[in-house]
Amino acid sequence: MARSVTVRSALVGALVILSSAAASAHAATILVEAEGFADHGGWTLDTQFIGEMGSPYLLAHGLGRPVADATTTITVPEAGTYRVFVRTKDWVARWQAPGTPGRFQVVVAGKPLGQTFGTSGATWDWQPGGTVALPAGEVSLALRDLTGFDGRCDGIVFTTGEAPPNEVAALPGWRRRTLGLPAEPETRGPYDLVVIGGGYSGMGSALAAARMGLKVALVQNRPVLGGNGSSEVRVWAMGLIRRGKYPRVGEIVEEFCDHATKSPGTYEEFEDAKKERIVRAEPNIDLFLDTHAFAVERVGDRIESVTCLDTRTNRESRFTGRFFCDATGHAVIGHLAGAETVMEEKGRMGMSNMWAWAERDTPQSFPETPWALPLTMDDFPYPRDHHGQWFWESGFDKDPLGDAEGIRDWNLRAVFGAFNAMKNGDGAADHATAVLTWVAAIGGPRESRRILGDVVLTQDDIVDKREFPDGCVPSTWSIDLHYPKEEYARKFPDNPFISIAEHDRRVDRSYGYPVPYRCFYSKDVENLFMAGRCISVTHEALGTVRVMKTCGMMGEVVGKAASVAVKRATTPRGVYETYWADMEELLQLPGKARRATLADPIEIPADALPLAVPHGPPTGLDPAKLAAERRAVVRDDREAVLEGAWHEGSGLRGYVGYGYHYAGPNTGSKARYALRAPAAGAYDVLVAWQPHENRGSSVPVLVETAAGRSAVRFDMQQPAPLPGGFGSAGRVTLGAGDECVVVISTEDAKGNAHADAVMLVPAGR
């Protein structure tokens, strides 16, 4: 029996006036939603916390300098004395911090009201503003920031009747009635694929699907695309692309990714306009920016529609489609649809709010911040290179869904407290000309809720290189998990704000571990894909797949899978179970391959990227360049035949190619290299290693040719004696085409045997 699940949140919006016609009441109520102001001035629209507090709001994020007024005009239905209420909060009151940094005024017809707002209430509430006499007709209205320290306003009510309700349950209906919103949202679609979330994963999904002939809606609740990789958050794009079994995957990411040199980088480096331009260039994509998804209609095991709010006009739209992709990072759509999700209770990674400062030619002042965290210069790592980097992170055990605003605000208190220490505290003597230039008001979340698929990828799967037949997205980032850094956590143990990264570097950093496709769709909602941080992985496995370029490649795979699902009239699961051969064909196409519709042939444009090497460019010394420079024959460890329990590594720098292998003593492990002489002559046999205290002091190396054998042992705890990190294993005489075999083994090695490159060099070179 089909069941219908509909979920809605209390979201409302634009500037609308209601004058009650009830003769018994004679009350007029004017509800002005802050996001509906005609000119936001220096205030910014904050849509991050709609799920928590029910609405977008305007934020005065001025870094200690009051921002320009937000302005609009209202129409008053009848003259009279109106009571005023403003929905706001004192954003530091929850911590009982001294001072009120978020103060602002409401200016009516050019005159500020007597009440200053943002001065009371630890939670969102309608703060009374006294009364004001309003004439009938048009009246100007403004929000005037007084501090530059993140004052916030959700809405303003002028009423001759009752105060607006504060109860969370009562607000949605009251707002809808007061604003006169339509009873039903506008229907958009049907689309082949509706993608919710416009970060790297959402962009990859939309572009790949559109180029394969699907009609796509891309819905993003921010004004820019890119998510954490946008100018709003400024996390540089990490993860290697265009490698592994399907080295075409990642070519779409290459088109729109940033090339920032630091994290945080500059506004310009993140190229928001380029991202939007690439998406809008696709005729099969309808892009909806500033559009927040808040409700899902599910019938049986399928999603029928997702309802969204335009965060500037507050018009609601119902998006219908065959397939949906949750690229929200928080599994919002999966959760609303009733898919099984998971989130760690403890030990999650947190949210970062990075920042930057600069030096000016003259002294610069900064207001005292008694409400910020009381920090000295010893309480935080000095922001070298004028950047507060990725490790400004908090909220590890806080609610990342129900209290994300609190996590963001704590981060702001930490950043402003640190800069106050630099300017007005014990660092003042050294920072007279320092000025704060940027602080992220949009949080950079790392981990929250994930949707379970047919495969839940684990750390052991990745480290042990478990092969899945549908492995397709190469993950090259280490298993990078963040925890509070103890030395900075002592002063604020309840919510530390500086993190440390712990890396498991056993991930293949060059070829990449192929993440299976079955992590990219819900196991119990049959038309729901997911891409990005909410895919089906464990907390530990998330540490490697969560970086932007890897998430973008997930999106590419989802977009192509959606095209197979539509064409074959199957489900995401059916793509794997029945039509994986179709997927393999699409995964081998260039990223710019396209067709207008599913019925059209696929065309390869002339500007398609050349096929990349599966391992990508070497991350160490290039074997090809080494061979050319020395006129040598070079064999890297990836070309060796490995027997026994070898492990791959790349942490010891100076290696050849992509890394090296190592094996414990007396494990019976062997690495066999075969090299052929290009011409007759004498050759030196050279073996490379990178020294370490756990390497063997007596690693055996056997050299075998048709003329005989020789053996040598190397002390690999010590640096190799020859240039480039090589040691000599002897000289051999070979005819043209003759083979020389070099075997590195572990017998009596007295530590780990190390296998990197082996080189056959003409004698005397």
ZIPE-V14853 format. One line per field, one symbol per residue. psi: psi as a letter, one per 40 degrees, with the letter a starting at -180 (. if undefined). A space follows every 50 residues. Layout:
BEGIN
psi=???
END
This chain:
BEGIN
psi=hiihhhhiighabihihhhhehdddfihhhhhhdeehdhebeiihhedfd ddeeiiihhggefehhiiihiihihhdiiihhihhhhaiheeddefiiig dfiiihhhfehiidhhifeiheihihhieaiihhiiahhiiihhhedeff iihdihhhiebiiiidhdddddddddddefiidiihhhaiidhhhhhfad ddddddddddeeeihhhhhheieiidbdfieddfhihihiigiadgedhe dddddeiifieihiaidddefddddddddeehdehhhgifhhheihhhhb eihdihhihhedefhiihhiidiihhfeeefdddddeeihiihhdieiia higiiiiihieiihihiigdeihgiideeihhgiffhhadeghafdeihe defddddddddddddddddddddeaeeddefdeihhdhhhdhigidhbii hhadhhhidddddefhhhdehdhhheiighiiihhddeeddgddgiehii hhhheeiheddihhhideeeiieehefhiiiaefigiiddddddeeiddd dddddddddddddddddefaidddddddfdddddddeeiideiiididei ihihideiiihihdeiiieahhdddddddefihhhideeihhhagiiiie dhieihbeaiiiiiifeeiihhhhihhdiiahihhihiihiideiieghh hhhhideaiiiihigeeiiheiiefiiheahihiiheiihhhhhaehfef ahihhbiihhhhhe.
END
